[in-house]
Amino acid sequence: MATSDETVLITGASGAVGSGVVRKVLEAGYNTRLTVRDEKQIDWLKQVFKPEERVSFVVVPDLLKSGAFDEVVKGVQYVIHTASPIPKPDLERPWKENYIDPAVKSTLEVLESALKEPKIKKVVITSSCISFCPMNRAELGDSRTVNETLGNPPIDENAEFGVPFFAYHASKVASDAATWSFHDTRNPHYAIISIHPDFVYGPHYALKSVKHMDEQHTTSGILWREYNGIQGLLRYQDVDHSVHVDDVGDAHVKALDDKHKDGEKFILSAGEFKWDDLLAYAQNKYPEKNFKLDEIPEAKKPLAEMLYFRMDSSKAERELGIKFKDIYRQFDDLVAHMQTLPAEHEV
């Protein structure tokens, strides 16, 4: 349990991962300082995050501005950086400008500002499992398995990625590489740990309504729409893998512990599932919801073999003590959360 005078700065607090991290950090007893890009978000988030006396907010409208976090980091002991761009169907070229630069620059701005606050003990960066993964998964060899020892694959930041997901992939590789280049060249006084989640499913705690989910381009939003017959950006094959948002939050909290030292990296994954098996489960347990799943479009099928990979998350199980919740628990908790929300919210 944290001491009452320790504060964690958390970026991206209104996001699906960020809001899950905030809840777990508060449960652990820390004070929190949360960044939002728009002051209008604050009133709603005050209702989401409790106890209110341990939550404060600061508006950072431009995460890429030089010195954007200089004032924000003052007086905190820890930083968790979850904010990052996510792929959107309407956000395309120029890929580097729209995806890679924001991911890299926002991360470096946080790390640079943290250098100016001597009280900071540790910065935890939310990366992704795909930061270790080559674009063509066949390069992983017969096992197709990703682990923390692989490092970042080479990428061409100026490539023609074709679709948002590939540009997003490149952004996660580039931002993780930038994190560890900073670590090795700048020798910060604080420890750096990176967390590499699988596709994150489960509740999105900052949602205002069911309609609000329809506007989300998070992985949980995509999962929800897939099982309501709306094709998303993630499903290219029959088998996939995922992690519960609560396990991601727990991992970030555990990473703050002094026993987890500078330079550690942790992959988070509950393992594989079959989309059709989850559909059968959902239809059997929630017949009134009329869950359905469209066929994978023919245009996606040629990419299925190239994109398939699996993950070794045994390090997080062993060293962080995470017992991962499976896809069925992830789906149940998503449905349960959606049932608490009104159909629509006030704009």
VOGUTOR-283820 format. One record per residue (C-alpha): x, y, z. Coordinates in steps of 0.5 Angstrom, whole numbers, plus 500, padded with zeros to 3 digits. Each point is the difference from the previous one (the first is absolute). Layout:
BEGIN
<east:X, north:Y, up:Z> .
...
This chain:
BEGIN
<east:500, north:500, up:500> .
<east:503, north:507, up:498> .
<east:501, north:505, up:505> .
<east:495, north:506, up:501> .
<east:505, north:505, up:497> .
<east:502, north:496, up:494> .
<east:497, north:503, up:493> .
<east:500, north:497, up:494> .
<east:499, north:504, up:493> .
<east:496, north:496, up:495> .
<east:499, north:503, up:493> .
<east:495, north:497, up:496> .
<east:495, north:500, up:506> .
<east:494, north:500, up:495> .
<east:502, north:494, up:496> .
<east:498, north:493, up:500> .
<east:507, north:498, up:503> .
<east:501, north:506, up:504> .
<east:493, north:500, up:504> .
<east:502, north:493, up:502> .
<east:506, north:502, up:502> .
<east:498, north:505, up:504> .
<east:495, north:496, up:504> .
<east:505, north:495, up:502> .
<east:505, north:506, up:502> .
<east:495, north:503, up:504> .
<east:498, north:493, up:503> .
<east:507, north:499, up:502> .
<east:500, north:506, up:504> .
<east:504, north:505, up:496> .
<east:498, north:508, up:499> .
<east:499, north:501, up:492> .
<east:501, north:506, up:496> .
<east:496, north:498, up:493> .
<east:502, north:504, up:493> .
<east:494, north:501, up:496> .
<east:500, north:504, up:493> .
<east:494, north:504, up:501> .
<east:497, north:503, up:506> .
<east:493, north:498, up:499> .
<east:502, north:492, up:501> .
<east:501, north:502, up:508> .
<east:493, north:500, up:502> .
<east:499, north:493, up:498> .
<east:506, north:497, up:502> .
<east:499, north:503, up:507> .
<east:494, north:495, up:500> .
<east:504, north:495, up:497> .
<east:506, north:500, up:505> .
<east:499, north:499, up:508> .
<east:502, north:502, up:505> .
<east:500, north:507, up:497> .
<east:505, north:503, up:505> .
<east:505, north:496, up:497> .
<east:499, north:502, up:493> .
<east:502, north:506, up:497> .
<east:500, north:503, up:493> .
<east:505, north:504, up:495> .
<east:498, north:502, up:493> .
<east:506, north:498, up:495> .
<east:496, north:502, up:493> .
<east:506, north:498, up:496> .
<east:505, north:494, up:502> .
<east:505, north:502, up:495> .
<east:501, north:507, up:502> .
<east:507, north:501, up:502> .
<east:500, north:500, up:508> .
<east:493, north:498, up:500> .
<east:501, north:496, up:507> .
<east:505, north:504, up:503> .
<east:495, north:503, up:505> .
<east:496, north:494, up:500> .
<east:505, north:495, up:503> .
<east:502, north:505, up:506> .
<east:499, north:497, up:507> .
<east:498, north:493, up:497> .
<east:504, north:493, up:502> .
<east:498, north:496, up:494> .
<east:498, north:501, up:493> .
<east:495, north:495, up:496> .
<east:500, north:502, up:493> .
<east:494, north:497, up:496> .
<east:498, north:505, up:495> .
<east:501, north:498, up:493> .
<east:497, north:501, up:493> .
<east:495, north:494, up:498> .
<east:498, north:498, up:493> .
<east:494, north:503, up:497> .
<east:497, north:499, up:494> .
<east:500, north:507, up:498> .
<east:507, north:501, up:502> .
<east:505, north:498, up:494> .
<east:505, north:503, up:496> .
<east:505, north:503, up:502> .
<east:502, north:494, up:504> .
<east:506, north:503, up:503> .
<east:497, north:506, up:502> .
<east:493, north:498, up:503> .
<east:503, north:493, up:503> .
<east:507, north:500, up:502> .
<east:502, north:507, up:501> .
<east:495, north:501, up:506> .
<east:501, north:493, up:503> .
<east:508, north:502, up:500> .
<east:500, north:507, up:502> .
<east:494, north:499, up:505> .
<east:505, north:495, up:504> .
<east:506, north:504, up:499> .
<east:497, north:506, up:503> .
<east:498, north:496, up:506> .
<east:507, north:497, up:501> .
<east:503, north:507, up:499> .
<east:496, north:504, up:505> .
<east:501, north:494, up:505> .
<east:507, north:502, up:500> .
<east:498, north:507, up:503> .
<east:497, north:497, up:506> .
<east:505, north:496, up:505> .
<east:494, north:497, up:504> .
<east:498, north:496, up:494> .
<east:502, north:493, up:502> .
<east:497, north:496, up:494> .
<east:497, north:501, up:493> .
<east:496, north:494, up:498> .
<east:498, north:500, up:492> .
<east:494, north:497, up:497> .
<east:503, north:497, up:494> .
<east:497, north:494, up:496> .
<east:501, north:493, up:499> .
<east:501, north:501, up:492> .
<east:506, north:505, up:502> .
<east:504, north:493, up:500> .
<east:497, north:497, up:494> .
<east:502, north:501, up:493> .
<east:495, north:502, up:494> .
<east:501, north:493, up:497> .
<east:499, north:495, up:506> .
<east:503, north:495, up:496> .
<east:507, north:503, up:502> .
<east:498, north:498, up:507> .
<east:502, north:493, up:498> .
<east:496, north:493, up:500> .
<east:498, north:502, up:508> .
<east:497, north:507, up:498> .
<east:501, north:502, up:507> .
<east:501, north:507, up:503> .
<east:504, north:501, up:506> .
<east:503, north:505, up:504> .
<east:507, north:498, up:497> .
<east:499, north:502, up:493> .
<east:501, north:507, up:500> .
<east:497, north:505, up:495> .
<east:500, north:497, up:492> .
<east:502, north:505, up:495> .
<east:495, north:505, up:497> .
<east:500, north:505, up:494> .
<east:496, north:506, up:504> .
<east:499, north:503, up:493> .
<east:497, north:493, up:497> .
<east:493, north:500, up:496> .
<east:497, north:496, up:505> .
<east:493, north:500, up:497> .
<east:495, north:499, up:505> .
<east:500, north:503, up:507> .
<east:502, north:494, up:504> .
<east:506, north:499, up:497> .
<east:502, north:507, up:501> .
<east:498, north:499, up:508> .
<east:504, north:494, up:500> .
<east:506, north:504, up:497> .
<east:499, north:506, up:506> .
<east:500, north:495, up:505> .
<east:507, north:497, up:498> .
<east:502, north:507, up:499> .
<east:498, north:503, up:507> .
<east:503, north:494, up:503> .
<east:507, north:501, up:497> .
<east:500, north:507, up:501> .
<east:498, north:499, up:508> .
<east:506, north:495, up:500> .
<east:505, north:504, up:496> .
<east:498, north:506, up:505> .
<east:502, north:495, up:506> .
<east:506, north:498, up:497> .
<east:503, north:507, up:498> .
<east:497, north:505, up:505> .
<east:501, north:495, up:506> .
<east:494, north:503, up:504> .
<east:500, north:500, up:508> .
<east:494, north:497, up:500> .
<east:498, north:492, up:498> .
<east:496, north:499, up:494> .
<east:496, north:494, up:499> .
<east:496, north:498, up:494> .
<east:493, north:496, up:500> .
<east:498, north:497, up:493> .
<east:493, north:498, up:500> .
<east:496, north:495, up:495> .
<east:494, north:503, up:497> .
<east:496, north:502, up:506> .
<east:493, north:498, up:501> .
<east:495, north:501, up:506> .
<east:497, north:506, up:503> .
<east:501, north:507, up:497> .
<east:499, north:504, up:507> .
<east:500, north:507, up:497> .
<east:494, north:499, up:496> .
<east:494, north:504, up:500> .
<east:495, north:496, up:496> .
<east:499, north:494, up:496> .
<east:500, north:505, up:494> .
<east:507, north:502, up:503> .
<east:503, north:493, up:498> .
<east:497, north:501, up:493> .
<east:505, north:506, up:499> .
<east:506, north:496, up:503> .
<east:506, north:498, up:496> .
<east:503, north:496, up:506> .
<east:501, north:492, up:500> .
<east:494, north:499, up:505> .
<east:495, north:505, up:495> .
<east:503, north:496, up:494> .
<east:498, north:493, up:504> .
<east:493, north:503, up:502> .
<east:499, north:502, up:493> .
<east:502, north:493, up:497> .
<east:495, north:496, up:504> .
<east:495, north:505, up:498> .
<east:501, north:498, up:492> .
<east:505, north:507, up:499> .
<east:506, north:498, up:497> .
<east:506, north:503, up:503> .
<east:508, north:501, up:500> .
<east:502, north:494, up:504> .
<east:497, north:493, up:497> .
<east:504, north:497, up:494> .
<east:500, north:493, up:503> .
<east:496, north:495, up:503> .
<east:505, north:500, up:506> .
<east:502, north:506, up:504> .
<east:503, north:502, up:507> .
<east:498, north:505, up:505> .
<east:501, north:503, up:508> .
<east:495, north:503, up:505> .
<east:500, north:507, up:501> .
<east:500, north:499, up:508> .
<east:507, north:495, up:499> .
<east:503, north:506, up:496> .
<east:498, north:505, up:506> .
<east:503, north:495, up:505> .
<east:506, north:499, up:496> .
<east:502, north:507, up:500> .
<east:498, north:501, up:507> .
<east:505, north:494, up:502> .
<east:505, north:503, up:495> .
<east:501, north:506, up:505> .
<east:502, north:496, up:506> .
<east:508, north:501, up:501> .
<east:501, north:492, up:499> .
<east:499, north:501, up:493> .
<east:507, north:503, up:497> .
<east:502, north:505, up:495> .
<east:499, north:497, up:493> .
<east:495, north:495, up:501> .
<east:495, north:498, up:494> .
<east:494, north:496, up:501> .
<east:495, north:497, up:495> .
<east:493, north:499, up:502> .
<east:495, north:495, up:497> .
<east:495, north:495, up:502> .
<east:501, north:496, up:494> .
<east:497, north:498, up:494> .
<east:492, north:499, up:498> .
<east:496, north:498, up:494> .
<east:495, north:506, up:498> .
<east:495, north:495, up:498> .
<east:500, north:496, up:507> .
<east:499, north:507, up:504> .
<east:494, north:501, up:495> .
<east:497, north:494, up:502> .
<east:502, north:501, up:507> .
<east:496, north:507, up:500> .
<east:494, north:498, up:496> .
<east:499, north:494, up:505> .
<east:501, north:505, up:506> .
<east:497, north:506, up:498> .
<east:494, north:498, up:495> .
<east:497, north:506, up:501> .
<east:506, north:504, up:497> .
<east:499, north:497, up:493> .
<east:508, north:500, up:500> .
<east:502, north:498, up:493> .
<east:507, north:500, up:496> .
<east:501, north:502, up:492> .
<east:504, north:495, up:496> .
<east:507, north:503, up:499> .
<east:500, north:504, up:494> .
<east:504, north:497, up:494> .
<east:505, north:506, up:499> .
<east:502, north:498, up:507> .
<east:502, north:493, up:500> .
<east:506, north:500, up:496> .
<east:503, north:504, up:506> .
<east:498, north:495, up:505> .
<east:506, north:496, up:499> .
<east:505, north:506, up:500> .
<east:497, north:503, up:507> .
<east:499, north:493, up:504> .
<east:505, north:500, up:506> .
<east:499, north:498, up:507> .
<east:503, north:503, up:507> .
<east:504, north:497, up:506> .
<east:498, north:504, up:506> .
<east:503, north:495, up:505> .
<east:504, north:506, up:502> .
<east:494, north:504, up:503> .
<east:497, north:494, up:503> .
<east:506, north:498, up:504> .
<east:503, north:507, up:502> .
<east:494, north:505, up:500> .
<east:496, north:494, up:503> .
<east:494, north:501, up:494> .
<east:495, north:495, up:500> .
<east:497, north:501, up:493> .
<east:493, north:501, up:499> .
<east:497, north:496, up:494> .
<east:497, north:502, up:494> .
<east:493, north:498, up:503> .
<east:501, north:504, up:506> .
<east:502, north:506, up:496> .
<east:494, north:500, up:496> .
<east:495, north:499, up:506> .
<east:503, north:506, up:503> .
<east:499, north:504, up:494> .
<east:493, north:498, up:499> .
<east:499, north:501, up:508> .
<east:503, north:507, up:499> .
<east:496, north:502, up:494> .
<east:493, north:498, up:504> .
<east:502, north:505, up:505> .
<east:500, north:505, up:495> .
<east:494, north:505, up:497> .
<east:499, north:499, up:492> .
<east:502, north:507, up:499> .
<east:503, north:506, up:504> .
<east:500, north:507, up:499> .
<east:504, north:503, up:496> .
